[in-house]
C-alpha cells in the first residue's frame, strides 16, 4: 500500500517539479524571449558616410505606378525582338533621403541587353516620397522585380 501511494505522489510531484525548474530558468533569463523583429540596423557603404537602411517603419513610396511606368518606358532591345525570351529581372536601388533613385544594380539577370534596358528605365524614375525612420527621412535599399516577355 505504501509503495502505491509513493508512486502516486511521484506522478503528481514530478511534473510540478519540472515546471518549477523551467519557471526558474525563464525568470533568470537576461532578456525576454520575443519574436524576431525586422532589423532596422543600417548598412554602411564604404564610399559614403550616409547610412542606408534595408527595412524601416515607413518604406519609400513611388510617385508613379511602378509596373505601368516600367512597361511603358521599357524598349525591347534589338536582339530580343525576334526571340521568345522571358523571365524575371530583379533590380535593387537606393531611394535617398531626398527621394532620388540612385545606385541601381541587377540582382537577378535574364540577359545583358535586357538588364541594361531595365537599369536605364529605373534610372529615369521620378522622385519618390522618401522612407521615414524614427521621424526622419532616410536612405533605403529598394528591390523591384520586373517580369519580361519579348513581344
N, C-alpha and C positions, 0 to 999 in steps of 0.2 A: 504494500500500500504506500509506504513512504517513497519507494522508487517511482511509482506512477506519479505522485504529487511533485517530486523533484523534476521529472520530465515535463510536466505541465508548466511548472514555473520557468524552466529553461525556454520553452516555446514562447512564453509571454514576455519574458525579460530580455531575451536575445535581440529581437527586433527593436525594442525600446532602446537598448544599449547601442546598437548600430546607429540608429537615428540620432541619439545624443552625441555620439562621437562625430558624426558627419556635421551636425549643427555647430560643434565647437570649431571644426576646421573652417566652415563657412564664415563664422563670426570673426575668426582670426585672420581671414584673407585681407591683405593690404589694400586691395582695390575691389570695388564691386564688380560682379560678373554681369556684363551687359552685352547686347548685340553689337556687332562691329559696325561702326559708322563709316560713311564715305570719308576718305581723307580729304582735308582741306589744306594740307601742307603744300605750299607752292614748290614747283620745280624751278631751279635757277639755271638759266642759260649762262654759259661761261663768257660769252661775248657781250653780255648786257647785265646791268645791275637790277633791272626790273624783274620782280617775281612773277612767274606765270603759273596760274592755278590749273588744276586738272578738273576739279569739281568744286562748286561753290553753291551757296544757298540760292542765288538768283543768276542762272546762266544767261549769257548774252542772247539777245533776240534779233533776228534779221529784220531788216526794214522792208523786205520783199518776200514773196512766196518763193522759197529756195528751189523747189522742184521745177516750178514754172520758169523761173529765171534761168536756171542751168540748161533746161531743154530748149528754151528759145534762143539763147546765146550760143549754144554749142553748134559747131560746124563740123560735119563729118570730114575727117582727113581724106585726102585723095585716095590713099591706099585702102581705105576702109569702105569706100563707096560700093564696090562690086563684090564684097565678100559677106560672109554670114557671121562675122564676129559679134559676140555678145558676152556680157558678164558684168561684174561689179568692180568699179574703181572706188577706192576709199582714199579720200584726201583729208589731211589734217592741217589746220592753220591756226593762227593766233588771232583772236579778237582783242585788240588792245584796249586799254582803259579809256581811250578816246573813241572806240568803236570801229577803228580801221582794221581791215583784214591784212595780215602780213604772214610771211614765212610759210607759205603753202608747200606741203610735201605730200607725195604719193605714199600711202601706207600699203595699199593693195593695188597691184597693176594688172592691166589686161595686155596692153601693148604700148610701146614708147610713144607712137604718134597720137594715140587716143589719150594717154596720160598727159601729154603736153597740152592738148586742147582743153582738158579738164582744168589743168593748172591755169591756163590763160583765162578761162571763164571765171574761175574762183577769184583770181587776182583783180577782176573788174567789179566784184561785188560792191554795192554801195555800202556806206557806213551802217553799222549795227548799233542797237542800244547796248551799251557795254554791260558786262557782268558786274554784279554787286556782291561784295563780301564785307561783312561787318559794317555796312552802311557806306562803303566807299567803292567807286569803280575800280576794277582790277583787270589785268590781262588774263585771258583764259584760253587754253587749248580747246579747239572745237573740231570734232571729227564728223565728216559728212560722207555718206555713201552716194554714189552716182551710178545708176543702172544704165548700162549702154547696150543698145541693139542697133546694128547697122541697118540703114534704110533699104 
